[in-house]
Amino acid sequence: MSDLRFFQLNTWLNQVFGTQLQPFLISGDASFRRYFRVIHDGKSYIVMDSPPELIPVTPFIKLAKAYAECGVIVPQVIESNVENGFLLLSDLGDVQLLSRLNDGNVAAYYSLALALLDKIAAFKDNAEVGLALYDSGFVRRELDIFTDWLINHHLNLVIDTNTRKMLEQAFGLLVVNAQEQPKVGMHRDYHSRNLMLTADESGVEQLSVLDFQDAVVGPVTYDAVSLLRDCYIRWPDALVEGLMGEHYDNQQKSGLVDSSITLETYRRWFDLMGIQRHIKAAGIFARLNYRDGKPAYMADIPMTLAYIRDISVRYPQLDDFSAWVATTLIPAFEGKR
């Protein structure tokens, strides 16, 4: 954060509270945003700094309101300075769901997260928010991040004509899979680091949601596989399978998935959607390192590549792709570490 930007933020906070405060940095995320905490009269607040020329705050403001109206616990926007990209938010605490998960409680916590996801899925848009559609072009652009930043920029892999055709065939299958699913409200980054455990006024712990400003309308399985095949932690296949089935049941009961859709079809949607998400994530982690100066995310790439290898091998249409990931991509990445 530049000295000028910090000065502007401080000046605005002093105007809001009528006194001099000392914001202290608590975190950044995988973007250009920064978050600070301030204390006033014994109460804690979060301040978002989001450079307006890079990430305007208006989508966050609109979605925070829409999600709250749907019963999703999100940070409340208390004050805003849209022109400069500053928001004063309620403080949902420091307890990420990831920090609490263990073998004994993960099923219960994830059931709560899947139930919460039903509310997000039901919000498909309104005239004020204007969610983008996660269409074929959107999916292609995400897959291109993988090609541009991991294959080309980081690994400098030579892609011959046959490999290029193989990748195009695999990516085409993933694009079709995304488009043939029912469309629902989609958080787009629903995982254990963006879910917080927050106590209500009576001290009861509840799940709350962060980082929702990039929400779109998209495939019904996207957020569920983002949660259950988390880029930052991996759970046994049997557990994931059971929770995926729970999500399938939830979506049928809510009417978001037609009763004619079998569990087998849903599993295929889920698996292929997860492959696409992990391909995108691997590319984004590389881009965060090279473009944004955030090298820590490189440590998360091996898990995404392992997911891609292990799930793609289940589908004959992806045999060549799975073999390439296992024998070329992963060894090339490990050789660069």
N, C-alpha and C positions, 0 to 999 in steps of 0.2 A: 504494500500500500504506500503510495507516495505521501510525502510530508504534506503536500497541499491537500490531498484528499482526506487525510486524517484531520487536518485543521478544519476543513469544511464539515466533516462529521461531528467533530467536537463542538464547533460553533452552533450547529443545528441542535445538538442535544442540550446545550446550555439554554437555548431559546425554548425548547420544549419543557424543560424542568425548572427553568428560572434559577439555576444554580450551576456551579462548576462541578462536573463529574469526571471521573477517570475511567473511560472504557478500557477493558483489557481483552486482548485477542484470545478467543477460545478455540477457534478452528477455521479452516477453509474447507471447501468441498472440491469435488472433481470438476471445478469450473473456475470462473474468475471472481466468484463471490467470497467474502470474508464475513465472519461473525464475531461479534464482541458481546461481552456481558457488562452491564452497568448495574450498580446498586443505588437505589434512592429511597430514603425513609425505610430502610430495612427490607425493601422489596427488590427482587431481581428481575431484570429485563434483558432481552436479547436485541442487539442492533445488527441489522443486515446491511452490509455495504456491497452494492451491486452496480458496477460501472454502467451507466445507462446506455452508453454507445455499444456495449458488449452484451449485456443482459438486462433489459428493461424490467422494472419491478411490477409493472401493471399486470402481467399474467399471474404473478404470485398473489397479488391483492385480490383479483377476481376469483381465482380458484380457492383461496383460503375461505372466502365468503361462501362460495358454492359448496365446498366440502363440509364446512361447519353446518350448513343448512341441511345436509344429508345425514348428519349425525356422526361425522368423522371428526375426531379431536385433532386439531391442527393449531399452529401458533396463531393467536389473535393479532391482527394488525391494529396497533393502538394509535400510532401516528405515522405519517408517511411524508416523504419528500421525493416525489416522483422525478422531478427534474434532475436531481443529483443522485438518485438511486439509493436513498437511505430509508430504511423501515425500522420502526420501533415495534418489537414483538413481545408477546407474553413468553415467559420462560418455561419450557416443558422439562427442564432438568437435564441431567447428564447421563442418565442410565439408558444406553442403547440396548435393544433386545439382544444383540449379539453377545453382550457381556454376561447375560444371565443364562444363556442356553447351555444345557448339558443333556446327556443321554436320558436322564430321568424326567425332564420337563419339556423337552423340545416338542413332543407331540401335542401337549396341551397348549403351549404358547402358539404353535403354528395353527392349531385349530382356531384360536382366537383371531389370529392374523388373517386366516382365510375367511372367517365370518365378517371381519372388517372390510375385506376386499370386496365382498358382495355389495356393500354400500358404494364403494368407489366405482364398481362395474355398472351399477344402476344409473350413475350420473353420466349420461352420454353426451350432454351438452345443453347449453341454453343460449339465447340470443346475446346475452351479455358477455359470456366467456369466449365462445367461438373456438372450440377445440379443433386442432388440425386432424386430418385423417391419416392414419398410418397405412398408406397405400403402397403399391408396388414400387413407386419411385422412392418413397421414404425408406423402405427396406433395402433397396439397392444402394442408396447412399450410405447406409450404415455398413453394409457389407464391403463397400469400397474403402471404408476407413481401415479395415483389416488388411486389404491388399496394399493400400498406400503406405500405411505406417508400420505394420508388422512385417509383412513379406518384403516389401521394397526398401523402406527406410531403415528398419532395424536389422533385418537378416540379409538384405541385399541378395535374395534368392533369384537365381535365373529361372524364369518360367518359360519352358518350351511350349511349342504349339499344342502338343497333346495334353500337357498339364493345364494349360489355359482352357482348353475345351472341357477338361474334367471339372475344373473349378466353376466354369460357367454352367455346366449341367447341374452340379451340386447346388450352386446358389439359386439357379432357376427353380429347383425343387423346393427350396426353402421359401422363396418368394410366393410360389403358388400355395404352399401350405399356410402361410400367413393370411393370404387373401380368401381362402375357402372357409375360414372359420367365422362364426358369428362375431359381430362387432359390438364391443362394450366400451364403457369408460375405462381408460387404461392409465395407471399412474406412470408407468414406464421405467421406474427405478425402485421397485418395491422389494426391499430386502432388509436384512436384520440390522444394518447400520442406519437405515432411514426410518426404523420403527423405534419409538421411545417408550419406556415404562414410566408413566406419570401418575402420581397419586392425586385423586380428587379431593374435594373439601373434607370428606369423611375419612380420608386416608386409604381408600380402596385403590389398588393399582389398576391402571387402564392402559391400553395401547394407544399411542398417538402417532401421527404421521408427519414426516418432514419431506422436503425436496420434491414437492409435487408439481412445481411450476411448469414442467415439460409434459404434462399430461396430454393425451391424445385420445382419439377413438380408434380402437384397434382390436386385434385378435383376443378371444376370450381366455386363452391359456397363457398369455404373455406374462401377466403379473404373477400368476401362480407358479410358473416355472422359474421366474426370477427369484421368488421367495424360497421355493423348495430345493432348487439347485443354485443356491447362493454362490456368488463369485468368491466369497470370503470364508465360507465354511462348507464342509461337505458331510452329508448324512448317509447312512446305509440305504441301499436301493429299496429294501423292503419297507422302510419307513416312508420314503418318498412316494413309493407306489401307493401305499395306504392313504396318504394325505392327498395325493392326486385324485384318487377315487372319491375322497370326501369332497374335494372341490367340484368334481364332476356332478356328484349328487346335489350339491348346493346350487349349481347353475341350472340344473334341470328343475329343481323345486322352485326356483325364482323365475323360471320361464325364459332365461337368457340363452339356454341351449334346448333345442327341440328334443322331445322324447324319442324321436326316431334315430338320434345320434347314439351309437353304441359306445361302450367304454373303450373298446378296441380302437375305434376311430379317434376318440378323445385322447387316448394315450399317444397315438401317432402325432396328432396335432401338438400335444404337450412336448414330446421328445424333440420333434423337428424345430419347434419354436425355441426350445432351449438351446439347440445347436446354433441357431441364428443369433440368439442373444449372446452366447459365449464367443462366437466369432466377432461380433461387434465389440464386446467388452475387451477382448484381447487387443483389438486395434486401437480402442480408446486408451487403454493403459499405456500402450507404446506412444501414442500421440501426447498423452499427458507428460511423459518423460521428455520427449524431444521438443515439443512445441511450447509446453507450459512450464517446464522446469520442475516437474514433480516426479522424481525418480522412484519414490516409494511404491508406486503402483506397479512397477515392473515385477515386483515379487508376487503379485497376484496373477500373473499371466500363466504360470504352470498349471494352476488348478483349472483355469478356463480351457486350456489345451487338453488336459486330461478328460474333462467332461466331453469335449468335442470328439475325441478319440473313442471313448467308452460308449457313448450313445450312438454315434454314427455307425458303428460296427453292427448294430442291431437291424439295420435297414439295407437290404441288398442293393437298392438304387444308389447307395452311398459307399459301396464296397471300395471303389477306386479312391474316392476321397478319404475314406477312413484309413486305407493303407498309406496314402501320401502323408496324412497327418502323423501316423505312427512311425513311419520310416524316414521321412524327410523333414517335416516341419518341426516336430518335437526335438529330434537330435540336433537340428540346426540351432534351435533356440538354446538348448542346453550347452551347445558348444560355444555360445556367445557369453555365457554367464561368467 
